Amino acid sequence: MANIITGILNHHQGKGERSPFGTGSLFVAATGTAGTVVVSSAGTRSIRVQGFGESTSSAIFDETVFAR
């Protein structure tokens, strides 16, 4: 999963996608900040995607994608 997440992050960072709330990357692997999308492992066959708006206390979307 780590290689897949790294590939996703590198792809979006390579495109220069930035957070609308600052100069940082839009997609991150660590704790989310305002205006970021966190991509993290949720198990051996799943990835969790969380999006944050102005507040990091509650994600505006939080989905888990499973491989079959």
Phi and psi restraints in degrees (range 20) as a CNS / XPLOR table:
assign (resid 1 and name C) (resid 2 and name N)
       (resid 2 and name CA) (resid 2 and name C) 1.0 -59.8 20.0 2
assign (resid 2 and name N) (resid 2 and name CA)
       (resid 2 and name C) (resid 3 and name N) 1.0 -40.1 20.0 2
assign (resid 2 and name C) (resid 3 and name N)
       (resid 3 and name CA) (resid 3 and name C) 1.0 -66.6 20.0 2
assign (resid 3 and name N) (resid 3 and name CA)
       (resid 3 and name C) (resid 4 and name N) 1.0 -37.6 20.0 2
assign (resid 3 and name C) (resid 4 and name N)
       (resid 4 and name CA) (resid 4 and name C) 1.0 -66.6 20.0 2
assign (resid 4 and name N) (resid 4 and name CA)
       (resid 4 and name C) (resid 5 and name N) 1.0 -46.4 20.0 2
assign (resid 4 and name C) (resid 5 and name N)
       (resid 5 and name CA) (resid 5 and name C) 1.0 -62.9 20.0 2
assign (resid 5 and name N) (resid 5 and name CA)
       (resid 5 and name C) (resid 6 and name N) 1.0 -42.7 20.0 2
assign (resid 5 and name C) (resid 6 and name N)
       (resid 6 and name CA) (resid 6 and name C) 1.0 -60.6 20.0 2
assign (resid 6 and name N) (resid 6 and name CA)
       (resid 6 and name C) (resid 7 and name N) 1.0 -41.3 20.0 2
assign (resid 6 and name C) (resid 7 and name N)
       (resid 7 and name CA) (resid 7 and name C) 1.0 -62.1 20.0 2
assign (resid 7 and name N) (resid 7 and name CA)
       (resid 7 and name C) (resid 8 and name N) 1.0 -42.5 20.0 2
assign (resid 7 and name C) (resid 8 and name N)
       (resid 8 and name CA) (resid 8 and name C) 1.0 -62.6 20.0 2
assign (resid 8 and name N) (resid 8 and name CA)
       (resid 8 and name C) (resid 9 and name N) 1.0 -48.5 20.0 2
assign (resid 8 and name C) (resid 9 and name N)
       (resid 9 and name CA) (resid 9 and name C) 1.0 -63.0 20.0 2
assign (resid 9 and name N) (resid 9 and name CA)
       (resid 9 and name C) (resid 10 and name N) 1.0 -44.9 20.0 2
assign (resid 9 and name C) (resid 10 and name N)
       (resid 10 and name CA) (resid 10 and name C) 1.0 -62.2 20.0 2
assign (resid 10 and name N) (resid 10 and name CA)
       (resid 10 and name C) (resid 11 and name N) 1.0 -39.6 20.0 2
assign (resid 10 and name C) (resid 11 and name N)
       (resid 11 and name CA) (resid 11 and name C) 1.0 -59.8 20.0 2
assign (resid 11 and name N) (resid 11 and name CA)
       (resid 11 and name C) (resid 12 and name N) 1.0 -50.2 20.0 2
assign (resid 11 and name C) (resid 12 and name N)
       (resid 12 and name CA) (resid 12 and name C) 1.0 -72.8 20.0 2
assign (resid 12 and name N) (resid 12 and name CA)
       (resid 12 and name C) (resid 13 and name N) 1.0 -34.5 20.0 2
assign (resid 12 and name C) (resid 13 and name N)
       (resid 13 and name CA) (resid 13 and name C) 1.0 -67.7 20.0 2
assign (resid 13 and name N) (resid 13 and name CA)
       (resid 13 and name C) (resid 14 and name N) 1.0 -36.4 20.0 2
assign (resid 13 and name C) (resid 14 and name N)
       (resid 14 and name CA) (resid 14 and name C) 1.0 -64.6 20.0 2
assign (resid 14 and name N) (resid 14 and name CA)
       (resid 14 and name C) (resid 15 and name N) 1.0 -28.3 20.0 2
assign (resid 14 and name C) (resid 15 and name N)
       (resid 15 and name CA) (resid 15 and name C) 1.0 -81.3 20.0 2
assign (resid 15 and name N) (resid 15 and name CA)
       (resid 15 and name C) (resid 16 and name N) 1.0 -6.2 20.0 2
assign (resid 15 and name C) (resid 16 and name N)
       (resid 16 and name CA) (resid 16 and name C) 1.0 75.4 20.0 2
assign (resid 16 and name N) (resid 16 and name CA)
       (resid 16 and name C) (resid 17 and name N) 1.0 24.0 20.0 2
assign (resid 16 and name C) (resid 17 and name N)
       (resid 17 and name CA) (resid 17 and name C) 1.0 -71.8 20.0 2
assign (resid 17 and name N) (resid 17 and name CA)
       (resid 17 and name C) (resid 18 and name N) 1.0 125.8 20.0 2
assign (resid 17 and name C) (resid 18 and name N)
       (resid 18 and name CA) (resid 18 and name C) 1.0 -119.3 20.0 2
assign (resid 18 and name N) (resid 18 and name CA)
       (resid 18 and name C) (resid 19 and name N) 1.0 153.5 20.0 2
assign (resid 18 and name C) (resid 19 and name N)
       (resid 19 and name CA) (resid 19 and name C) 1.0 -63.2 20.0 2
assign (resid 19 and name N) (resid 19 and name CA)
       (resid 19 and name C) (resid 20 and name N) 1.0 139.4 20.0 2
assign (resid 19 and name C) (resid 20 and name N)
       (resid 20 and name CA) (resid 20 and name C) 1.0 -70.9 20.0 2
assign (resid 20 and name N) (resid 20 and name CA)
       (resid 20 and name C) (resid 21 and name N) 1.0 -9.7 20.0 2
assign (resid 20 and name C) (resid 21 and name N)
       (resid 21 and name CA) (resid 21 and name C) 1.0 -104.1 20.0 2
assign (resid 21 and name N) (resid 21 and name CA)
       (resid 21 and name C) (resid 22 and name N) 1.0 5.2 20.0 2
assign (resid 21 and name C) (resid 22 and name N)
       (resid 22 and name CA) (resid 22 and name C) 1.0 -178.4 20.0 2
assign (resid 22 and name N) (resid 22 and name CA)
       (resid 22 and name C) (resid 23 and name N) 1.0 -165.9 20.0 2
assign (resid 22 and name C) (resid 23 and name N)
       (resid 23 and name CA) (resid 23 and name C) 1.0 -98.6 20.0 2
assign (resid 23 and name N) (resid 23 and name CA)
       (resid 23 and name C) (resid 24 and name N) 1.0 -1.6 20.0 2
assign (resid 23 and name C) (resid 24 and name N)
       (resid 24 and name CA) (resid 24 and name C) 1.0 -74.3 20.0 2
assign (resid 24 and name N) (resid 24 and name CA)
       (resid 24 and name C) (resid 25 and name N) 1.0 169.6 20.0 2
assign (resid 24 and name C) (resid 25 and name N)
       (resid 25 and name CA) (resid 25 and name C) 1.0 -64.8 20.0 2
assign (resid 25 and name N) (resid 25 and name CA)
       (resid 25 and name C) (resid 26 and name N) 1.0 145.7 20.0 2
assign (resid 25 and name C) (resid 26 and name N)
       (resid 26 and name CA) (resid 26 and name C) 1.0 -69.5 20.0 2
assign (resid 26 and name N) (resid 26 and name CA)
       (resid 26 and name C) (resid 27 and name N) 1.0 -43.6 20.0 2
assign (resid 26 and name C) (resid 27 and name N)
       (resid 27 and name CA) (resid 27 and name C) 1.0 -101.2 20.0 2
assign (resid 27 and name N) (resid 27 and name CA)
       (resid 27 and name C) (resid 28 and name N) 1.0 128.9 20.0 2
assign (resid 27 and name C) (resid 28 and name N)
       (resid 28 and name CA) (resid 28 and name C) 1.0 -133.9 20.0 2
assign (resid 28 and name N) (resid 28 and name CA)
       (resid 28 and name C) (resid 29 and name N) 1.0 161.8 20.0 2
assign (resid 28 and name C) (resid 29 and name N)
       (resid 29 and name CA) (resid 29 and name C) 1.0 -104.7 20.0 2
assign (resid 29 and name N) (resid 29 and name CA)
       (resid 29 and name C) (resid 30 and name N) 1.0 -9.8 20.0 2
assign (resid 29 and name C) (resid 30 and name N)
       (resid 30 and name CA) (resid 30 and name C) 1.0 -105.8 20.0 2
assign (resid 30 and name N) (resid 30 and name CA)
       (resid 30 and name C) (resid 31 and name N) 1.0 -163.1 20.0 2
assign (resid 30 and name C) (resid 31 and name N)
       (resid 31 and name CA) (resid 31 and name C) 1.0 -56.1 20.0 2
assign (resid 31 and name N) (resid 31 and name CA)
       (resid 31 and name C) (resid 32 and name N) 1.0 133.4 20.0 2
assign (resid 31 and name C) (resid 32 and name N)
       (resid 32 and name CA) (resid 32 and name C) 1.0 -73.1 20.0 2
assign (resid 32 and name N) (resid 32 and name CA)
       (resid 32 and name C) (resid 33 and name N) 1.0 148.5 20.0 2
assign (resid 32 and name C) (resid 33 and name N)
       (resid 33 and name CA) (resid 33 and name C) 1.0 -119.9 20.0 2
assign (resid 33 and name N) (resid 33 and name CA)
       (resid 33 and name C) (resid 34 and name N) 1.0 173.4 20.0 2
assign (resid 33 and name C) (resid 34 and name N)
       (resid 34 and name CA) (resid 34 and name C) 1.0 -54.4 20.0 2
assign (resid 34 and name N) (resid 34 and name CA)
       (resid 34 and name C) (resid 35 and name N) 1.0 129.2 20.0 2
assign (resid 34 and name C) (resid 35 and name N)
       (resid 35 and name CA) (resid 35 and name C) 1.0 79.1 20.0 2
assign (resid 35 and name N) (resid 35 and name CA)
       (resid 35 and name C) (resid 36 and name N) 1.0 23.6 20.0 2
assign (resid 35 and name C) (resid 36 and name N)
       (resid 36 and name CA) (resid 36 and name C) 1.0 -120.1 20.0 2
assign (resid 36 and name N) (resid 36 and name CA)
       (resid 36 and name C) (resid 37 and name N) 1.0 162.7 20.0 2
assign (resid 36 and name C) (resid 37 and name N)
       (resid 37 and name CA) (resid 37 and name C) 1.0 -117.7 20.0 2
assign (resid 37 and name N) (resid 37 and name CA)
       (resid 37 and name C) (resid 38 and name N) 1.0 121.7 20.0 2
assign (resid 37 and name C) (resid 38 and name N)
       (resid 38 and name CA) (resid 38 and name C) 1.0 -96.7 20.0 2
assign (resid 38 and name N) (resid 38 and name CA)
       (resid 38 and name C) (resid 39 and name N) 1.0 126.8 20.0 2
assign (resid 38 and name C) (resid 39 and name N)
       (resid 39 and name CA) (resid 39 and name C) 1.0 -113.9 20.0 2
assign (resid 39 and name N) (resid 39 and name CA)
       (resid 39 and name C) (resid 40 and name N) 1.0 118.6 20.0 2
assign (resid 39 and name C) (resid 40 and name N)
       (resid 40 and name CA) (resid 40 and name C) 1.0 -142.7 20.0 2
assign (resid 40 and name N) (resid 40 and name CA)
       (resid 40 and name C) (resid 41 and name N) 1.0 160.0 20.0 2
assign (resid 40 and name C) (resid 41 and name N)
       (resid 41 and name CA) (resid 41 and name C) 1.0 -71.6 20.0 2
assign (resid 41 and name N) (resid 41 and name CA)
       (resid 41 and name C) (resid 42 and name N) 1.0 138.1 20.0 2
assign (resid 41 and name C) (resid 42 and name N)
       (resid 42 and name CA) (resid 42 and name C) 1.0 -121.9 20.0 2
assign (resid 42 and name N) (resid 42 and name CA)
       (resid 42 and name C) (resid 43 and name N) 1.0 19.0 20.0 2
assign (resid 42 and name C) (resid 43 and name N)
       (resid 43 and name CA) (resid 43 and name C) 1.0 144.7 20.0 2
assign (resid 43 and name N) (resid 43 and name CA)
       (resid 43 and name C) (resid 44 and name N) 1.0 -171.5 20.0 2
assign (resid 43 and name C) (resid 44 and name N)
       (resid 44 and name CA) (resid 44 and name C) 1.0 -75.0 20.0 2
assign (resid 44 and name N) (resid 44 and name CA)
       (resid 44 and name C) (resid 45 and name N) 1.0 -20.5 20.0 2
assign (resid 44 and name C) (resid 45 and name N)
       (resid 45 and name CA) (resid 45 and name C) 1.0 -134.0 20.0 2
assign (resid 45 and name N) (resid 45 and name CA)
       (resid 45 and name C) (resid 46 and name N) 1.0 28.5 20.0 2
assign (resid 45 and name C) (resid 46 and name N)
       (resid 46 and name CA) (resid 46 and name C) 1.0 -148.6 20.0 2
assign (resid 46 and name N) (resid 46 and name CA)
       (resid 46 and name C) (resid 47 and name N) 1.0 153.1 20.0 2
assign (resid 46 and name C) (resid 47 and name N)
       (resid 47 and name CA) (resid 47 and name C) 1.0 -126.9 20.0 2
assign (resid 47 and name N) (resid 47 and name CA)
       (resid 47 and name C) (resid 48 and name N) 1.0 135.5 20.0 2
assign (resid 47 and name C) (resid 48 and name N)
       (resid 48 and name CA) (resid 48 and name C) 1.0 -100.6 20.0 2
assign (resid 48 and name N) (resid 48 and name CA)
       (resid 48 and name C) (resid 49 and name N) 1.0 133.5 20.0 2
assign (resid 48 and name C) (resid 49 and name N)
       (resid 49 and name CA) (resid 49 and name C) 1.0 -122.1 20.0 2
assign (resid 49 and name N) (resid 49 and name CA)
       (resid 49 and name C) (resid 50 and name N) 1.0 119.5 20.0 2
assign (resid 49 and name C) (resid 50 and name N)
       (resid 50 and name CA) (resid 50 and name C) 1.0 -122.8 20.0 2
assign (resid 50 and name N) (resid 50 and name CA)
       (resid 50 and name C) (resid 51 and name N) 1.0 134.5 20.0 2
assign (resid 50 and name C) (resid 51 and name N)
       (resid 51 and name CA) (resid 51 and name C) 1.0 -115.2 20.0 2
assign (resid 51 and name N) (resid 51 and name CA)
       (resid 51 and name C) (resid 52 and name N) 1.0 136.5 20.0 2
assign (resid 51 and name C) (resid 52 and name N)
       (resid 52 and name CA) (resid 52 and name C) 1.0 -119.5 20.0 2
assign (resid 52 and name N) (resid 52 and name CA)
       (resid 52 and name C) (resid 53 and name N) 1.0 136.6 20.0 2
assign (resid 52 and name C) (resid 53 and name N)
       (resid 53 and name CA) (resid 53 and name C) 1.0 -92.5 20.0 2
assign (resid 53 and name N) (resid 53 and name CA)
       (resid 53 and name C) (resid 54 and name N) 1.0 -128.9 20.0 2
assign (resid 53 and name C) (resid 54 and name N)
       (resid 54 and name CA) (resid 54 and name C) 1.0 -70.5 20.0 2
assign (resid 54 and name N) (resid 54 and name CA)
       (resid 54 and name C) (resid 55 and name N) 1.0 -24.6 20.0 2
assign (resid 54 and name C) (resid 55 and name N)
       (resid 55 and name CA) (resid 55 and name C) 1.0 -116.7 20.0 2
assign (resid 55 and name N) (resid 55 and name CA)
       (resid 55 and name C) (resid 56 and name N) 1.0 141.9 20.0 2
assign (resid 55 and name C) (resid 56 and name N)
       (resid 56 and name CA) (resid 56 and name C) 1.0 -100.7 20.0 2
assign (resid 56 and name N) (resid 56 and name CA)
       (resid 56 and name C) (resid 57 and name N) 1.0 4.7 20.0 2
assign (resid 56 and name C) (resid 57 and name N)
       (resid 57 and name CA) (resid 57 and name C) 1.0 -75.6 20.0 2
assign (resid 57 and name N) (resid 57 and name CA)
       (resid 57 and name C) (resid 58 and name N) 1.0 -22.3 20.0 2
assign (resid 57 and name C) (resid 58 and name N)
       (resid 58 and name CA) (resid 58 and name C) 1.0 -149.6 20.0 2
assign (resid 58 and name N) (resid 58 and name CA)
       (resid 58 and name C) (resid 59 and name N) 1.0 123.9 20.0 2
assign (resid 58 and name C) (resid 59 and name N)
       (resid 59 and name CA) (resid 59 and name C) 1.0 -68.3 20.0 2
assign (resid 59 and name N) (resid 59 and name CA)
       (resid 59 and name C) (resid 60 and name N) 1.0 143.5 20.0 2
assign (resid 59 and name C) (resid 60 and name N)
       (resid 60 and name CA) (resid 60 and name C) 1.0 -80.7 20.0 2
assign (resid 60 and name N) (resid 60 and name CA)
       (resid 60 and name C) (resid 61 and name N) 1.0 -21.4 20.0 2
assign (resid 60 and name C) (resid 61 and name N)
       (resid 61 and name CA) (resid 61 and name C) 1.0 -147.8 20.0 2
assign (resid 61 and name N) (resid 61 and name CA)
       (resid 61 and name C) (resid 62 and name N) 1.0 150.5 20.0 2
assign (resid 61 and name C) (resid 62 and name N)
       (resid 62 and name CA) (resid 62 and name C) 1.0 -151.5 20.0 2
assign (resid 62 and name N) (resid 62 and name CA)
       (resid 62 and name C) (resid 63 and name N) 1.0 100.8 20.0 2
assign (resid 62 and name C) (resid 63 and name N)
       (resid 63 and name CA) (resid 63 and name C) 1.0 -126.9 20.0 2
assign (resid 63 and name N) (resid 63 and name CA)
       (resid 63 and name C) (resid 64 and name N) 1.0 149.2 20.0 2
assign (resid 63 and name C) (resid 64 and name N)
       (resid 64 and name CA) (resid 64 and name C) 1.0 -116.2 20.0 2
assign (resid 64 and name N) (resid 64 and name CA)
       (resid 64 and name C) (resid 65 and name N) 1.0 130.1 20.0 2
assign (resid 64 and name C) (resid 65 and name N)
       (resid 65 and name CA) (resid 65 and name C) 1.0 -106.6 20.0 2
assign (resid 65 and name N) (resid 65 and name CA)
       (resid 65 and name C) (resid 66 and name N) 1.0 127.6 20.0 2
assign (resid 65 and name C) (resid 66 and name N)
       (resid 66 and name CA) (resid 66 and name C) 1.0 -109.1 20.0 2
assign (resid 66 and name N) (resid 66 and name CA)
       (resid 66 and name C) (resid 67 and name N) 1.0 137.8 20.0 2
assign (resid 66 and name C) (resid 67 and name N)
       (resid 67 and name CA) (resid 67 and name C) 1.0 -86.4 20.0 2
assign (resid 67 and name N) (resid 67 and name CA)
       (resid 67 and name C) (resid 68 and name N) 1.0 143.5 20.0 2
